[in-house]
Amino acid sequence: MVRKRKIIVYIATSADGFIARSDGAVDWLERPSPRGNYGMGTFYKSIDTILWGRKTCDMALDFQNKGVPGSNFDTKVKNYVFTRSPPPSAAPTGVEFLNEPIKTFATRLRTEKGKNIWIMGGAGIIASFLDEDEIDEFIIHVIPTFIGEGIPLIAPRHRTVPLLISA
């Protein structure tokens, strides 16, 4: 029996529910990591595909241009960037830009052999996948810091999504 690949949002939020400041800054995440680094190593071994929103991808490219350590795209996993605008003339190695309906893409991706799929962010792509009922799991690490305003975990829309909480 083939195991269904799960699409998982694995993300940190501030205590007031933001994934970044309004300008995209995540300086509030720069703090000592707890033992096990929130389980990131174990989680990363469980995935082989990362889904990016265009703004999050552009921010990662900006980090790379500034020489921020660890900001390069991992070429050992598939990286897909959802975008409504044309991709840069030279896409980074291992990155595919696409403009495909979420449901079509998710259905196709789930039928391919592989590990789980990580939605890196941001709020727009999370909302789009949520609205298409294509998120299987949220793993949210709440950082005990209030930042006051910023980019919410999910782009605002009128929706009610019941959740099952497990510890």
Backbone as CSV, one residue per row, in Angstrom:
resi,resn,N_x,N_y,N_z,CA_x,CA_y,CA_z,C_x,C_y,C_z
1,MET,0.840,-1.191,0.000,0.000,0.000,0.000,0.875,1.241,0.000
2,VAL,0.595,2.163,-0.895,1.361,3.396,-0.990,0.824,4.394,0.031
3,ARG,1.725,4.950,0.824,1.354,5.939,1.823,1.112,7.273,1.142
4,LYS,0.027,7.930,1.501,-0.285,9.237,0.949,0.683,10.276,1.514
5,ARG,1.259,11.048,0.633,2.148,12.126,1.071,1.314,13.219,1.720
6,LYS,1.770,13.702,2.861,1.046,14.770,3.552,1.645,16.124,3.187
7,ILE,0.778,17.104,3.083,1.200,18.493,2.906,1.092,19.152,4.276
8,ILE,2.247,19.623,4.766,2.356,20.088,6.149,2.870,21.529,6.192
9,VAL,2.188,22.352,6.976,2.701,23.676,7.303,3.484,23.510,8.600
10,TYR,4.782,23.740,8.540,5.668,23.657,9.712,6.256,25.045,9.850
11,ILE,5.876,25.750,10.921,6.190,27.179,10.955,6.240,27.686,12.397
12,ALA,6.903,28.802,12.577,6.921,29.486,13.871,6.080,30.750,13.753
13,THR,5.371,31.058,14.832,4.644,32.326,14.896,5.023,33.029,16.187
14,SER,4.831,34.319,16.183,4.966,35.061,17.427,3.761,34.707,18.303
15,ALA,3.816,35.067,19.576,2.707,34.758,20.481,1.420,35.452,20.043
16,ASP,1.540,36.517,19.254,0.342,37.196,18.753,-0.005,36.805,17.314
17,GLY,0.564,35.694,16.830,0.102,35.080,15.590,0.722,35.542,14.288
18,PHE,1.879,36.186,14.347,2.526,36.661,13.120,3.721,35.788,12.759
19,ILE,3.938,35.612,11.432,5.085,34.823,10.978,6.282,35.700,10.629
20,ALA,6.050,36.994,10.519,7.126,37.947,10.223,6.612,39.348,10.526
21,ARG,7.535,40.286,10.609,7.134,41.691,10.719,6.542,42.128,9.375
22,SER,5.936,43.293,9.347,5.289,43.775,8.122,6.253,43.860,6.945
23,ASP,7.530,44.127,7.228,8.531,44.228,6.160,9.180,42.875,5.852
24,GLY,8.677,41.806,6.472,9.222,40.470,6.238,10.326,40.067,7.203
25,ALA,10.763,40.982,8.045,11.860,40.685,8.976,11.437,39.623,9.995
26,VAL,12.376,38.765,10.316,12.137,37.713,11.304,13.171,37.779,12.431
27,ASP,13.630,38.989,12.724,14.641,39.183,13.756,14.196,38.653,15.117
28,TRP,12.897,38.649,15.372,12.360,38.170,16.647,12.553,36.657,16.820
29,LEU,12.924,35.963,15.738,13.216,34.526,15.828,14.645,34.262,16.282
30,GLU,15.477,35.284,16.262,16.884,35.122,16.636,16.984,35.055,18.152
31,ARG,16.951,33.855,18.625,16.990,33.585,20.051,17.599,32.203,20.227
32,PRO,18.067,31.879,21.416,18.615,30.537,21.609,17.548,29.480,21.304
33,SER,17.936,28.484,20.524,17.016,27.394,20.216,16.987,26.409,21.372
34,PRO,15.819,25.855,21.649,15.769,24.843,22.706,16.453,23.566,22.233
35,ARG,16.724,22.677,23.151,17.296,21.388,22.793,16.398,20.739,21.745
36,GLY,16.990,20.260,20.669,16.217,19.640,19.600,15.747,20.618,18.538
37,ASN,15.995,21.921,18.746,15.648,22.949,17.756,14.217,22.785,17.231
38,TYR,13.282,22.620,18.157,11.856,22.496,17.820,11.562,21.281,16.938
39,GLY,12.444,20.295,16.921,12.222,19.092,16.125,12.494,19.268,14.647
40,MET,13.168,20.351,14.291,13.391,20.662,12.879,14.188,19.575,12.164
41,GLY,15.210,19.032,12.783,16.020,17.995,12.135,15.200,16.770,11.788
42,THR,14.393,16.323,12.727,13.528,15.161,12.484,12.506,15.479,11.402
43,PHE,11.891,16.665,11.493,10.898,17.046,10.490,11.532,17.101,9.101
44,TYR,12.690,17.714,9.002,13.328,17.894,7.689,13.637,16.545,7.030
45,LYS,13.955,15.545,7.821,14.208,14.211,7.271,12.932,13.563,6.729
46,SER,11.768,14.077,7.138,10.498,13.477,6.722,9.940,14.083,5.437
47,ILE,10.632,15.080,4.875,10.133,15.754,3.669,11.142,15.626,2.527
48,ASP,10.643,15.782,1.307,11.548,15.842,0.155,11.114,16.920,-0.835
49,THR,10.145,17.719,-0.419,9.607,18.773,-1.274,9.254,19.972,-0.407
50,ILE,9.582,21.181,-0.915,9.231,22.411,-0.207,8.438,23.302,-1.160
51,LEU,7.316,23.818,-0.657,6.479,24.745,-1.418,6.670,26.141,-0.852
52,TRP,6.944,27.073,-1.737,7.212,28.455,-1.359,6.192,29.377,-2.013
53,GLY,5.795,30.406,-1.304,5.084,31.517,-1.923,6.127,32.425,-2.558
54,ARG,5.710,33.213,-3.520,6.664,34.069,-4.248,7.353,35.080,-3.337
55,LYS,6.596,35.710,-2.424,7.209,36.707,-1.542,8.239,36.069,-0.613
56,THR,7.944,34.871,-0.122,8.888,34.170,0.745,10.130,33.782,-0.044
57,CYS,9.935,33.350,-1.278,11.075,33.016,-2.143,11.936,34.258,-2.387
58,ASP,11.290,35.370,-2.707,12.040,36.610,-2.959,12.833,37.025,-1.727
59,MET,12.252,36.813,-0.549,12.969,37.138,0.678,14.186,36.230,0.843
60,ALA,14.023,34.937,0.534,15.157,34.000,0.613,16.249,34.406,-0.373
61,LEU,15.852,34.820,-1.580,16.845,35.274,-2.571,17.572,36.518,-2.080
62,ASP,16.844,37.415,-1.413,17.461,38.611,-0.851,18.473,38.233,0.234
63,PHE,18.101,37.269,1.090,19.030,36.783,2.114,20.288,36.219,1.454
64,GLN,20.112,35.467,0.368,21.253,34.880,-0.331,22.156,35.975,-0.890
65,ASN,21.546,37.008,-1.469,22.333,38.126,-2.022,23.114,38.849,-0.939
66,LYS,22.590,38.845,0.284,23.268,39.501,1.407,24.259,38.564,2.092
67,GLY,24.340,37.312,1.610,25.294,36.367,2.178,24.878,35.768,3.501
68,VAL,23.575,35.744,3.794,23.103,35.168,5.050,23.359,33.659,5.033
69,PRO,24.102,33.148,6.010,24.408,31.710,6.042,23.137,30.865,6.115
70,GLY,23.148,29.741,5.393,22.033,28.805,5.429,20.812,29.219,4.634
71,SER,20.935,30.260,3.804,19.752,30.749,3.079,19.647,30.204,1.651
72,ASN,20.632,29.427,1.210,20.548,28.847,-0.137,19.468,27.782,-0.189
73,PHE,18.879,27.599,-1.358,17.887,26.553,-1.543,18.586,25.197,-1.477
74,ASP,17.977,24.269,-0.777,18.527,22.922,-0.657,18.217,22.182,-1.949
75,THR,19.239,21.821,-2.696,19.038,21.141,-3.976,18.789,19.637,-3.792
76,LYS,18.828,19.156,-2.547,18.531,17.745,-2.282,17.026,17.499,-2.176
77,VAL,16.244,18.583,-2.141,14.788,18.483,-2.118,14.238,19.259,-3.313
78,LYS,13.009,18.957,-3.699,12.369,19.714,-4.776,11.816,20.999,-4.178
79,ASN,12.034,22.103,-4.867,11.536,23.397,-4.429,10.601,23.949,-5.497
80,TYR,9.341,24.173,-5.127,8.359,24.757,-6.043,7.943,26.113,-5.495
81,VAL,7.942,27.116,-6.371,7.526,28.465,-5.984,6.252,28.806,-6.743
82,PHE,5.194,29.100,-6.004,3.931,29.508,-6.616,3.982,31.014,-6.862
83,THR,3.648,31.400,-8.084,3.737,32.812,-8.445,2.684,33.171,-9.483
84,ARG,2.247,34.413,-9.433,1.346,34.940,-10.460,2.106,35.824,-11.447
85,SER,3.352,36.129,-11.101,4.164,36.996,-11.965,5.296,36.177,-12.581
86,PRO,5.886,36.687,-13.644,6.958,35.929,-14.310,8.113,35.649,-13.348
87,PRO,8.710,34.468,-13.472,9.855,34.146,-12.618,11.074,34.955,-13.039
88,PRO,12.077,35.023,-12.175,13.304,35.707,-12.567,13.894,35.029,-13.800
89,SER,14.675,35.770,-14.547,15.228,35.225,-15.792,16.026,33.947,-15.548
90,ALA,16.735,33.885,-14.456,17.504,32.676,-14.132,17.034,32.152,-12.780
91,ALA,16.224,31.111,-12.809,15.751,30.518,-11.558,16.927,29.870,-10.843
92,PRO,16.949,29.958,-9.513,18.021,29.297,-8.772,18.019,27.790,-9.049
93,THR,19.172,27.172,-8.934,19.294,25.728,-9.136,18.354,24.995,-8.199
94,GLY,17.619,24.042,-8.753,16.722,23.225,-7.948,15.391,23.862,-7.618
95,VAL,15.083,24.995,-8.248,13.835,25.710,-7.967,12.996,25.784,-9.236
96,GLU,11.727,25.410,-9.107,10.801,25.496,-10.238,9.681,26.465,-9.898
97,PHE,9.498,27.467,-10.749,8.415,28.432,-10.581,7.201,27.913,-11.329
98,LEU,6.033,28.030,-10.701,4.839,27.560,-11.386,3.629,28.399,-11.044
99,ASN,2.687,28.354,-11.965,1.399,29.023,-11.802,0.363,27.999,-12.234
100,GLU,-0.016,27.143,-11.309,-0.891,26.019,-11.588,-1.976,26.004,-10.517
101,PRO,-3.178,25.618,-10.839,-4.201,25.533,-9.790,-3.736,24.632,-8.642
102,ILE,-3.968,25.084,-7.426,-3.521,24.369,-6.219,-4.023,22.927,-6.217
103,LYS,-5.303,22.741,-6.447,-5.907,21.403,-6.381,-5.241,20.461,-7.378
104,THR,-5.036,20.920,-8.603,-4.391,20.110,-9.640,-2.973,19.730,-9.227
105,PHE,-2.218,20.737,-8.766,-0.836,20.503,-8.364,-0.766,19.527,-7.185
106,ALA,-1.574,19.771,-6.157,-1.529,18.937,-4.957,-1.908,17.491,-5.278
107,THR,-2.919,17.315,-6.110,-3.336,15.964,-6.500,-2.210,15.248,-7.228
108,ARG,-1.577,15.942,-8.158,-0.462,15.353,-8.912,0.701,15.015,-7.984
109,LEU,1.054,15.950,-7.116,2.196,15.756,-6.225,1.968,14.593,-5.255
110,ARG,0.753,14.471,-4.756,0.447,13.387,-3.815,0.535,12.009,-4.475
111,THR,0.323,11.938,-5.793,0.388,10.648,-6.477,1.825,10.221,-6.776
112,GLU,2.751,11.174,-6.729,4.158,10.848,-6.967,4.739,10.196,-5.724
113,LYS,5.642,9.265,-5.944,6.322,8.609,-4.837,7.210,9.637,-4.135
114,GLY,7.233,9.583,-2.819,8.106,10.487,-2.095,7.713,10.651,-0.643
115,LYS,8.422,11.557,-0.009,8.183,11.860,1.398,7.114,12.952,1.497
116,ASN,6.938,13.455,2.698,5.955,14.518,2.910,6.409,15.823,2.259
117,ILE,5.496,16.772,2.231,5.683,18.040,1.534,5.528,19.170,2.544
118,TRP,6.480,20.081,2.556,6.489,21.192,3.511,6.061,22.467,2.815
119,ILE,5.040,23.118,3.349,4.721,24.482,2.902,5.538,25.416,3.780
120,MET,6.558,26.005,3.185,7.459,26.910,3.885,6.742,28.206,4.282
121,GLY,5.885,28.678,3.436,5.185,29.935,3.668,5.282,30.782,2.437
122,GLY,4.686,31.870,2.473,4.111,32.601,3.585,2.590,32.484,3.665
123,ALA,2.037,33.566,4.210,0.616,33.605,4.534,-0.271,33.374,3.324
124,GLY,0.121,33.880,2.169,-0.699,33.742,0.962,-0.798,32.312,0.478
125,ILE,0.326,31.626,0.393,0.299,30.239,-0.089,-0.368,29.324,0.937
126,ILE,-0.159,29.610,2.217,-0.835,28.822,3.250,-2.345,28.987,3.101
127,ALA,-2.802,30.223,2.939,-4.239,30.488,2.777,-4.790,29.818,1.524
128,SER,-4.050,29.884,0.434,-4.516,29.285,-0.822,-4.673,27.777,-0.699
129,PHE,-3.700,27.119,-0.087,-3.803,25.669,0.111,-4.907,25.328,1.111
130,LEU,-5.059,26.142,2.147,-6.106,25.913,3.137,-7.488,26.045,2.489
131,ASP,-7.670,27.073,1.676,-8.960,27.287,1.021,-9.311,26.169,0.049
132,GLU,-8.312,25.465,-0.460,-8.551,24.328,-1.363,-8.583,23.001,-0.601
133,ASP,-8.531,23.090,0.739,-8.542,21.905,1.607,-7.385,20.962,1.269
134,GLU,-6.212,21.537,1.051,-5.037,20.750,0.664,-3.923,20.792,1.706
135,ILE,-4.264,21.135,2.948,-3.279,21.056,4.031,-3.716,19.931,4.957
136,ASP,-2.803,18.999,5.191,-3.101,17.856,6.043,-2.777,18.107,7.507
137,GLU,-1.801,18.973,7.739,-1.334,19.139,9.111,-0.656,20.492,9.273
138,PHE,-0.879,21.104,10.424,-0.145,22.305,10.832,0.720,21.926,12.018
139,ILE,1.995,22.274,11.961,2.877,22.161,13.117,3.352,23.586,13.372
140,ILE,2.815,24.182,14.425,3.065,25.594,14.700,3.827,25.718,16.011
141,HIS,4.981,26.339,15.940,5.777,26.611,17.136,5.544,28.067,17.512
142,VAL,4.942,28.284,18.666,4.645,29.637,19.132,5.844,30.132,19.934
143,ILE,6.457,31.184,19.416,7.618,31.775,20.076,7.099,32.790,21.099
144,PRO,7.542,32.723,22.342,6.987,33.590,23.375,7.466,35.044,23.255
145,THR,7.041,35.664,22.162,7.380,37.060,21.896,6.195,37.705,21.192
146,PHE,5.790,38.883,21.645,4.781,39.668,20.931,5.515,40.629,20.011
147,ILE,5.088,40.735,18.757,5.720,41.703,17.847,4.744,42.809,17.448
148,GLY,3.483,42.705,17.856,2.540,43.810,17.701,1.807,43.890,16.378
149,GLU,2.519,43.700,15.300,1.901,43.723,13.968,2.831,42.986,13.018
150,GLY,2.282,42.596,11.875,3.120,41.893,10.927,2.305,41.082,9.948
151,ILE,2.955,40.071,9.388,2.326,39.172,8.423,1.675,38.049,9.220
152,PRO,0.353,37.885,9.085,-0.309,36.836,9.859,0.040,35.455,9.338
153,LEU,-0.206,34.452,10.157,0.038,33.058,9.770,-0.698,32.721,8.477
154,ILE,-1.930,33.196,8.354,-2.763,32.911,7.184,-3.314,34.229,6.663
155,ALA,-3.210,34.440,5.349,-3.756,35.666,4.753,-5.241,35.766,5.088
156,PRO,-5.683,36.969,5.462,-7.074,37.138,5.881,-8.078,36.841,4.767
157,ARG,-9.089,36.097,5.114,-10.274,35.837,4.301,-11.346,35.388,5.281
158,HIS,-12.573,35.423,4.869,-13.637,34.928,5.743,-13.653,33.414,5.663
159,ARG,-13.270,32.765,6.749,-13.256,31.302,6.775,-13.371,30.828,8.209
160,THR,-13.903,29.652,8.367,-13.925,28.969,9.655,-13.354,27.581,9.398
161,VAL,-12.264,27.283,10.096,-11.606,25.987,9.898,-11.455,25.318,11.258
162,PRO,-12.282,24.320,11.532,-12.134,23.612,12.816,-10.828,22.812,12.821
163,LEU,-10.161,22.806,13.956,-8.888,22.112,14.076,-8.951,21.046,15.166
164,LEU,-8.131,20.037,15.013,-7.945,19.018,16.031,-6.554,19.260,16.605
165,ILE,-6.482,19.517,17.892,-5.198,19.824,18.523,-4.631,18.554,19.147
166,SER,-3.356,18.288,18.835,-2.672,17.164,19.483,-1.349,17.663,20.017
167,ALA,-0.931,17.107,21.123,0.312,17.573,21.739,1.415,16.574,21.512
